[in-house]
Amino acid sequence: MSDFEFEDSNSGSFARFLSNGCVSCQKGAKMVLFVTGRCYRDCFYCPLSDERKDRDVVFANERPVYLDEDILEEAESMNAEGTGITGGEPLLESGSVLHYISLLKSRFGPGHHIHLYTSIPADNDMIQKLAAAGLDEIRFHPPTEMWESLVGSDFEASIRTAQAAGISAGIEIPALPNAVDVAVFAKKIDCFLNLNELEFSENNADAMKEHGFSLIDNESNAVFGSREIARQAYEVGGKINFCASRYKDAVQLRLRLIRTAVSSARPFDEITADGTIIYGKLKIQSVFLNDFATFLEDLEVPAEAYEILDPDGNSDDFAVVETAAGIAEELAEIFREDEISDFGEVQFWLFERYPFSNGFVVESSRIY
């Protein structure tokens, strides 16, 4: 952990303390392990999508998890220095949480930093189990109705128990009214406080409006006034970090994407400054796939410059060949100028997507 004064004028983030988990996040070096969408609380500001909210699903970054190996492969694909476990409420699946902590520590060693978010004030038994599994850091999310009465609460007991067990412990909440009360409490018991800029999402927008919140401007999802509340809490003193909405998007996410792209990109993928990858995609009727592969060899396209994703296709379905964007453009031009029709219908596309497995497509365009 580190004490210092930090302010990013471009994003609006500021801090005088960063936990080790936050240090890794700032570098884009942490995998996000989403354990479950189930939660017994009903926070009006919850941003979870329909794909995850109230559903018993597991994701490593954006990758659906079905097997332990999915998690390990995703961590390796981005050369992750650590993992943040989140939900929903992860401790509703405490057995899975303990298993995943042990799994990650076993594969990547004790230096793989793991932090956990929870709105449950875990008792001594659970804290000891988390410590034994190897949890490094825990961030509690008390409900808003308790923010003025945290002194002497189960959350205080849980924080102190975690600290005594060797787990770095603190609080993480959105910068809502009464966050100043939480700052006073955090300073009193000497735990860290992470404040996140409140944001609109597709699923919480109606509830946010009902509670009187509005957007800071037309170009951001950030809530008007949230940053000012965080500034008031910051003035209380103590170990406070405020993470702005723009910082998460412009810095943390971009660095995580770049890290993943550098680690996992194929030889022909072009990595952008934002960490997305650009490549060409050819769709060809499967019955012509072998002939098309020979055509590429005759053109002396290097084997490492393309990937055939359906080598056994023998029906009228389309197979896929992915290659460098420049090669796709050159091939499209050859087909356009020479009016090649030996391979039935061939489609040429350019794609830009996140570098994760089945990553989100930022843009696609057909060029022939």
N, C-alpha and C positions, 0 to 999 in steps of 0.2 A: 504494500500500500504506500501511497505517497501523499504528502501535504505540500501544497503549492498554491499559487494563484494562477488561474487559467481563464481566459476569455477569448472566444472566437467571434470576432466582429461580423464575419460573413454569415454565420448561422444563428448567432445569439446564444450559444451555449456558454456556460461559465461554471467554474468549480474552484474549490480550495482543497479538495480531497478526491482521490479516485481509488476505489477498491481495485484489487488485482483483476477481478472480473471485468471491470470497466476499462482497465488498461488494455486488456486483450481485445475487447469489443472495439475500442478506438482504432485498433490496427486492422480490424476486419478479420481477426484470427479465430473467432469463436463460432462453432457450429451451434445452430439453434435446434434443440431437441424438444419437439412438441409432443407431450406424453398422452394427453387426453383433452378433449373439448368439454368434458363434463365439469360442472362447477355448481356448488350448492348456493353460491351467492348470485345476485342478480344486479350487478353494477350497471347503471344506466349508460356508462361511457365505454362498456366493453366493445372492442373493435373487431372481434372475431367474425370471420366469414361464415356463410352457411355451410361451406365445405367442412368446417371444423367445429363450430359452436354446438355444444350439447351432444357431440358425437364421440364415440370411443374410437378415435383414430390416432395414429402416431405418424409424425413427420420428422425427418432429419433435413433441416433447411426446407426446401420445397419438395423433397422426395418422400413419397409414401413409404412407410416402413412395414414390411411383412415378416422380415427375419432380422436377427441380430446383425447379420452380415451387411444388410442395407445401411445400418447406422455406421458401421466401421468403414465401409467403402466410401460413404459420403464424407466422413471425417478425413479420410486419406485423400480424397479427391481435392480437398481445399487445404491440405496440410494444416489442419486445425491445431491450434495450440491449446484449445480448451473447448468446453461445451456449456451452454446455458440451457437449463431444463425448465420448461415452462408449460403452460396450458391455457385455458381451463384451470383446473386445480390439480396439479401433479400428485399431491399427496392422497387424493382419492384413489390413486393407483400406486400406493407406497411400495408395494412389492416390486412393481416394474421399475420404479425410480431407483430403488436399492440395487436391483439387478443391472440397470443401465450404468449406474455409477461404477459398480465393480467391473463391468464389461469394459468400459472405456479406460479405467485405470489399469486393468490387466493388459490391454492391448498397447496403450500408449505410455504407460508409466505414471509415476506419482506427479510428474511435472505437468501433466495434462490437467489444467485448472477447470474445476466444475463448480458452477453456481446454480442455485435453485431458487425459483420464485414460488411463494406460497402465501395464501391468505389464511392458512390454518396455524394457530399458535401451537406448534408441535410440543408434545409433552417430553419429559426426560427420556422415556423409553425410545421414542422415535428419534430424538436428537442423538442419542448414543448409537443407534443403528446407522444413522446417516454418517456420523463421524467414523464409525468402524468401516463403512463401505468406502470412505475416502472423500466425502464432500468437503470442499474447500470453503465455500461461502454460501450463506443463505440470506435471502431478501424477503422480508415479510411485508405483506400488503393488508394492513388492517382496514376494516370497512370504515367508510367516511363517518358513520354515526359514532365511532369510537375515538376519533381523532382528538377530541378535547379531554378524553379520560383514559389515556394510555398509561399514566403513572399507576403502578400497582396492578396492572392488568395481566392477563395471561400472556399477552405479547411481550411485555417487559420480562416476565419470567422466562419465556422461551428464548429471547435474545440473550439474556444473561446465561442461561443454561448452554446455549450454543457456543458462546464465547469461552465459557469454562471448559467445554469439550474440544477447544482448538479450532472451531469453525468461525471464520469471520462473519459477523452478523450485523444486519442493518435493516433499513426500511426502504421500500421503493413504492412510490405513489405518483399519481398524476398531480400536476400543480393546480389544485382546486382551492377555492376558499377554505380557510382553516388549516391550510398547509403550514402556516406559521406556528400553530399549536404543536404540530408534529415536529417541527424544527426545534422548538423549545424542549420537547421531550427527548429528542435524539441527542441534543447537546447535554442534557442533564445526565443521561446514562452512558454517554460517550460511545454512541454507535453511529455509523454513517447513515446519511439520508440521500437517496437518489430521487430527484424530482424529474418527471417527464412532462414535456409540454403536451397539454391536452389536445387531442386531435379528433376531427370528424372522420368517420368511415361510412361506408355504404350501409352498414347494419346498425350504427348507433345514431345516425343523423337525426331521425325523428325525435328520439329521446333527448338528444342534446338540445334541440330547439325547444322542446317542452320545458327544459330546465333553464331556458333563457340564454343559452350560449350561441355565439355567432362566429363566423370565420374572420380571421384577421385580415384577409384580403382574398381576391379572386384567384390567386396563384398558389395558395397554400391550403393544406388541411388543418393548419393550426388554429386554435381557438383564441379569439380576441381576449386579452387580459391575462392569459395563463402565464406568460413570461413575466409579467409585472408581479403576479402573486409569488412566483419563484424568487424574484429579486427581493421581495419583502422577507421571505423565509431565509434567504441567504444572509441578510443583514443581521439575523439572530446570532450567527456565528456557528461554529461546529463544523463537522465533516460533511459538507454539502456539495452535491454535484447536480447541476441542471442540464439535462440533455434536450436540446431543441429539436423540434420536428425536422427542420431542414438539415440539421447535423446528421440525424439518422439516415436520411435519404442521400444527402450529398457526400457524406464522408464514410460513415460506417458501412452502409450497403455497398457503395462503390468499391471500397477497399476489399470487402469480402468477395465481391464478384471478380475483381482483378486477381485476388489470391487464388480463387477457384479456377479461373480461366488459365492462369499461368501453369497451375499444377496439372490440369486435366485436358487442355486443348489438344486437338489432333494436329499433326504437322501442317495441314492445309487450312486450319481455322485462323481467321484474322481476329486478333484481340483489340478491341477499341479502348479508348481512354476511359470509358465508363465501365469496363470490365465485361461487356457483352461480347459475343462472338458472331462473326459474319462468315457465311459460307454459301456455296451454291448447292441446290438440290435439283436433281433430274428425276423425273418420273417417267418410266418407260414400261410398256407392256411386258410382263414377265416372260412371255414366249420369245421375245427378242433380246433378252438380257445377255445371253452368252455371245451372240453376234455383236452386241454393242460393246461388250468387254474387249472383244478382238479389235473392234473399230478404235477404241481408246489406245490399245497397244500399237496399232499401226500409226497412230498420230504421235506415238512416243510420249504419251502422258505417263509420268512416273507412277508406279504402283502405290507409292506412299502419298500421292496427291489426290487419291480418291478412295472411297469406301463403298462397297456394294452391300446393301443392307438386306437384300433378298436373293441370296445366291442360288436357292433351290426353286425359284418360282418357275412354274410351267403352265400357268393358266392365263386367262385373259386379264387377270388383275394387274395392277401397276406395281412394279418393283421400284426401289429407290436407290439412286446413286448420289452420294454426297461428295463434294469436291470443293476446291478453292473457288471463291467468288469470281476471280479473274478467269479461271479455266471455264467455269460455267458460262461466262459472258462470251468467251472466244468460241466455245462450242455452239452457243446459240447463234452467233453470227455466221458460222459455217453452215448450219442448218438453214438459216434464213437466206443466205446468198446462193447456196447450191441446191436449195429446195430438196434436201435429202428426205426420202420417204421410205427407205429400206427397213426402218424399225417401227413402222406403225406410228401411232401418236406418241410424241415425246414432248414433255413439258419441261421448261427451264425456269427455275425460280432462284431468287436471292432471299436469304433468311438472316435475320438478326435476332438472337435470343440470349437469355441468361445462360451461363455456362453449366448449370446444374443438369442432372439427368432429367430429360423431358422438361427443360427449363422454359419459363414463360417467353413466348414469342413477342418481341418488341415490334418487329415489322417484317412483312413478307411482300414480295412483289414478283409477279410473273413477267419474265423478260422474253419468252418465246412460247 
